[in-house]
């Protein structure tokens, strides 16, 4: 349980710091003819969400192959007959 709390705190802090960086970049962008917008940070925010989701789901994964887990997990469903 404590490990989950540590990861949660990490992801919250990561998102907070990214928000600060985004605000700083928007305020201090030197090219006023082509200003930055919050949409310029959307791809980065998406990547951070992938990291956060991976960290959240880390404990939901099954055992590794070296721990007796499956060597291969088919992620493609069977087609309809």
N, C-alpha and C positions, 0 to 999 in steps of 0.2 A: 504494500500500500504506500509506503514511504517513497518508493521509487517512482510511482505514478505521480505523486505530489511534486517530486523534484522535476520531472519532465513537464508537468503542467506549468510550474513556475518558470521553467526555462522558456517555454513557448510564449508565455505571456510577456516575459521580459524581451524576447526576440521581437515580438510584434510591436511592443512599446518603443524600442530603440529604432526599429525601422520607421515608425511613424515620426519620430524626432528627426531622423535623417531626411525623410521626405520633406518635412516642413522646412528644415534648414536649406535643402537644395532649392526648393521653390522660392525662398526669400533671397538667396544669394546667387542665383543663376546670373552669370555675367552678360549673356546675350539677350538684352531686352527686346530686340527686334523679333526674336523667335523664343518667347518664354516657354518654360516648362509648364506642364499641367499635371494634375493628379493622374490622368490617364496614361501618362508616360511611365508611371510606376506600376501599372497593372500587371505586366508580365512578371515583375519582381515579386509583387504581392502574391501572385499565383504560385510561384516557385516556393515562397515561404510557407504557403498553405500546404503544399505537398510535403515539405519537411515536417511541419507540425502534425499532419495526418499520419505520416510514417512513424513519428515518435509516439503518437497516441495508440496506434495499432500494433506497436512492437510486441507488447505482451499478449496479443491475441493470436500471434502466429503459432503454428504447430512446431513440433520438434524438428530440428535440423536433420539431414540425412545421417550425419555422424552420431546422432542421438537416437537413431531408430526410426526417424521420420521417412516419408516417401522421397524417392529420388526425383520424381517428376510429378507435377500436379497439372492436369489438363485444364487449361483456362478457357477452352473453346467448347461451347455446348454442342451436343449432337444435333445434326440437322433434322428437321421434321421429315417423317417418312412420306 
